[in-house]
């Protein structure tokens, strides 16, 4: 049974009737980590792993949602006053509905059945895929034309203000606006985007460390606070800067005495990572895979040493990946503290890479990594079939 047939059947059994179908992909970030909330540059690609939604409009203002992944259901009444977060997975869906309403989009109620192949806690943005697919479905069912840039902004606002995770816009933006066979260089200040081709001589290979040290302890938000402190302390010397995007490496070095050592290292990661992303656009456009791999390796070292968002298992996985024949580069991807490693690997070396990395990582840690080669996909939209 195809996924689409199974989705329709599950919806009919749960809610009755015939739904419309929607999809939104997860993502892997090739380079540019934690730069998005610093108004900087990122280079993600949308993945084959997706969140799907089967949805039908209701005559009232109630949204009912059921997840095939966890078997749980919930509902929210948009006509009620003061809908509050519940502290569970439904916040990602209902938060988008609340923020769409706050943005002036009067929504119809809906029955929504969701299913996702994006691994939770892997750093591949399962939460953003859920937000975007629910937002796309609600707008479509309510008769609105979907502006994918505006959808990304609203989904980010839902995660910031409803869920309480102070993420940047990258995850929601690439899920909404991915381009087939391309990464997307995104300027997170202007939201200008530039598709960057992935050379067909290479494949993106993602390896899951199978560990996740939760961001709920506040480490992610602490990094953001450090960056904001850096901007505040550099302003007397550098003038009207509003984010680390505005700080060059030379300016940072000239004024490092203004910063506590920890804040300096946090800022150094962001400033150098922005430079790596901009360089990455040039080297990928000219097909210099070796140079891009070196940028990936340098990015991981910066995340490990300056931003301190890696962990022992991920560092081990990166070291194993970087040592394999046919690999151009490898780095941690995602928010950090576990999750996935992304590598760029020569096409004819992918099978050997997967086999050797899985075996070596299992020997080193006892964890069996899920490893898959993938190609960039389009962003969110109706699910055909």
N, C-alpha and C positions, 0 to 999 in steps of 0.2 A: 504494500500500500504506500503510495506517495505521501510525502509530508503534507501536501496541499489537501489531498483527499482526507487524510487523517485529521487535519485541522478542522476542515468543514464538518466532518462526522462528530468530532468531539464537541464542537460548538452546538450542533443540533441536539446532541444528547444533554448538554448542560443547560442551554438556553432556549432551544427550539428556533426554527427559522433558518434562513440562509444569510450568512454574513458576507461582508466585504473583507478582503484579505490585504494585509500590509506587511512590509518588511523594513528592518533597519539594521545595518551591520555593526558589529564590533570593530575594533581597530587595533592596529599595531603602530606604534610610533617608531619610525626609523631613526630619527635623531631630533633633539630639541626637547629635553625633559625638564619640567617645572618652569619653563620659560613662558608658558601661556599666561599665567596670572601675573607675570611681570611685563605685560604688553609686548612680549618678544615674538620670536619666530619658532615654528614647529614644522615637522615634516612627517605626518602620519599617512597611513594608507588604510582604507576600509577593507575588511576581510570577508571571506566566505561564511564565517560564523555569524549568525544573525539572530535577532529577535523577530518573531512573527506574531501578528495579532489578527485574529478573526473577530470582527466587530459588526454590530448592527445598532442602529439608532432606536431609542425608546421614545415614548410619548410624554414621559415625565422628565425630571431633571436628575434622576438617580443614575449613577455609574456603578455597575456591578462588574467585578473583575475576578477571573479565576486563572490561576497559574497551573499549567500542566507539569511544570518542573517540580513544584513543591506540593501540589495538590490542595492549595489553600485558596479561599475565596474571601472577598471583602466588598463592601459597598460604601459609597459616599453620596450624600444628597447635596447637589450644588446650590439648591435653594436655601439650604440651612445657613445660619450665621456662624462665623468663626470656626470653620473646619480646621482642625489642628493636626499636626503630624502624630503618627502612632508609633514611631520608632521601629518600624519593620519595613519589609520590602515594598509594601503598598505606598510608602511615602514617595517613591520615585514616580509612580504612576499618578497618584492623586495630586501630588505636588504640581505636576505639569498642568492638570486640569484647573487647579486653583489659580496658577499663574496665568494661564490663558484667559481665564475669566477676569483677572485683575488687569490684563492688557486690553480689555474691552471686547473680547471674543465671547459672546453669549453662546454657550454650548448646549446642544441637545444631550439628554441622558443617553447612555449607551450600555450595552452588554458587550464585554470584551473578554476574549479568551486569549491568553498569551502563552507562548512557548519560545524557548531560546536554546540555541546551541553554543552561545558564548560562555566559556567556562567562568563561573563566579570566582572572584578573588584572584584571578590570573593576571590582572593588569591589562586585559583586552577590552575593558569598558563595557561589561555586561550591563551596568547601571545606565550608562548613556544610551545604549541600544534600546533598553526598555523605555526610557523617557521619550526617545525620539519616535519609536513606533507607536506608542500610546498617543503622543501629541499629534502625529500625522493622522492617525485614525480618527481622533476626536474632531480635528479641523475638517477632515474630509466628510465625515458623517453629518457635520453641522453646516455643510454647504460653503465652507470657506476655501478659497484657493490657497494652497500651501506655499508660502514663501520660506524656502529652506534655511535661509540665513536668519530670518526672524524666528523660525522654529528653534534653531540652535540657541539663540539668545534666551528664549523663554525657558528652554530646558535647562540651560545653565543656571538661570535665576531660580528655578525650582530646586536644583541641587544645592545652591548657595543658601537660599533663604528659607526653604521648607525642610530639606533634609539636614542642612547644617554643615555640609562639606564645602569648604571655600575653594573649589576647583576653578580652573580657568575654563575657557570655552572650547579647547581643542577637541575633546572627546565628542561632544554634542555636534560640533561643526563638521567633523569628518564623517560621522555617522549620517548626517543630513546631506552632505555635499561631496562624497567620495567620487572618484573618477576611475573608471575601469582601466587597468594596466598602468596606472600612474599613482605615485605618491602626490600629496598636496602640500606645497609650501604655503603656510598660512601666516600672514602678518596679524597677530592677535590684537593689535591696536586698531588697525583700519579694517580688518577682516578681508583685505585683499587676498586673493588666493591664486596660486600659480600651479597648474598641473606639471609634474616633473616625471618624465618617463623612466620606468624601470627597465634597464637593458635586458633584452631577452636572453642574453648569455648567462644571466644570474636568476636565482630564485630567492625569495624571502622565506626563511625557515624559522619557525617559532617553536621554542622548547619551553615547556612549563616546568618550573622547578618543583611543583607540587607542594610548596610551602607558602604560607601567607601569614605574615605578622601584621595584624589588623591595624588599619589607619585610625581606628576609633579611639586609640589612646592619645590622639592629638598631635602625632608627629608631623603629619602633613600640614596641619594648620600652623604648627610651630615654625616650619620652614618658611611659610608665607609671611609670618610675623617678622622673622629675621630679615627678609628682603625689604619689607616696609621700613624696618629700623635703619637698614643701610641707606635707603633713599633719604630718610629724614636727616641722618647724620652727614650725608654728602651734600645736601642742599646748600649749606652756607658756602661751600667751596665751588660748587658747580652750577649754582643758580637754579633756574626754574625747571628742574628735572621732576618728573612725576612718577617714574618707574625705572627699574634697572635697565630697561630698553634704552634709556637715554644716556647710559654710562659706557664709555669706551674702556677697553682694557688699560690703555695708557693713563686715562683719568683715574681709574680705580687704583692703579699702582702708585700714582703720584700722591694720592690722598688716603692711603691705607692706614696711616697713623690716626685718622679720625674714627676708625672703626675698631671695636673689640675684635680679637683674633677670630672668634667663631663667626661673627657677623661678616668679617672680611672673606672668610673661606666660602660662606654661603653665597655672597655676592660674586665672588670669583667664578664659581660654577656657572651662575646665570650669564654673566658677561661673556665668558669664553664659549658657553654653549650657543648663545646667539650667533657668535662669529662662526662657529662650526656649521650651523644650519645654513647660513648664507653662502659659505664656501661649498657646502654639499650640493646646493642647486647647480653651481657651475660645473662641478666635477661629474655629476650625474648627466647633465645635459651633453657633455662631451664624451660620455661613456667611460670615464676613468674609474673603474670599479675598485682598483687598488687604493686610490686616493680616498674614495668614499669609505672603504673599510678602515683605513687609518683614522678617519674622523670618528667612526663608530667606536673604535677601541679607545680613543682619547676621551670620548664622551663617557664611557663606562668608568674609566679611571677617575674622572672628575666627580661623577655621582658617588663613587665609592669613597673617595678621599676628602673631597671638599664638601659635598652636600650630605654625605653620610646617610644615604637612603637605600643602600644595598644590604645584603646579609650574607652570612657564610655560605649558605647553599647556592645562592645566586652567583656569588663570586666564583665558586667552584665550577658551576655550569658554564660561566663565561670563559674561564681559563681553559676548560676542556674544549669548548667550541672554537676558541681562537687558535688552538693547537692543531686543528684538523686540516688535512689536505683539501684544497679547493675552497677554503673559506677566505673571504675578503676581510670580514670584520664581524665582531659580535659585541653586544652590549645588553645590559638590563633595559627593559622597556616598561613603562607604566609608572604608577605613583611610588612604587618602591616597597621595601621590607618584605620581599618575596615576589611571587608572580613569575613572569616570563622573561626569557632571553630571546632577542631577535638577532639573527645572523643573515648575512648575505653570502650566498654559496653558489659556486659555479654549477650550472645545470647538470653536467655529467658527473659531478661529485656528490649530488644530493643524497642518493641512496646510501652510499658509504658513510657520509656524514651522519645521517640519522642513526644508523646502526651503531657506529662507534661512540657517538655522544651518549646514546641511551645506555650502552653497556658501561662506559667509564663513569658516568654519573651514578648509576646504580651501585657500582663497586665503591665509589667514594662516599656516598651518603645513605645508601639503602633505599632511596626513592627511585621509582621508575617513572621517567619523564614521558609525558605525552609530547610528541614531536611531529610537526606537520609542515610541509611546504605549501605555500599559498601564493595567490596572485591577487593584486588589488581589484576591488569591486566598486560598482556604483553605489552612491548613497541611497538614502531611504526613498521608498515609493510604494506603489501598489505591488502586491505579490501576484505575478502572472500565473494563470492556470485555473 
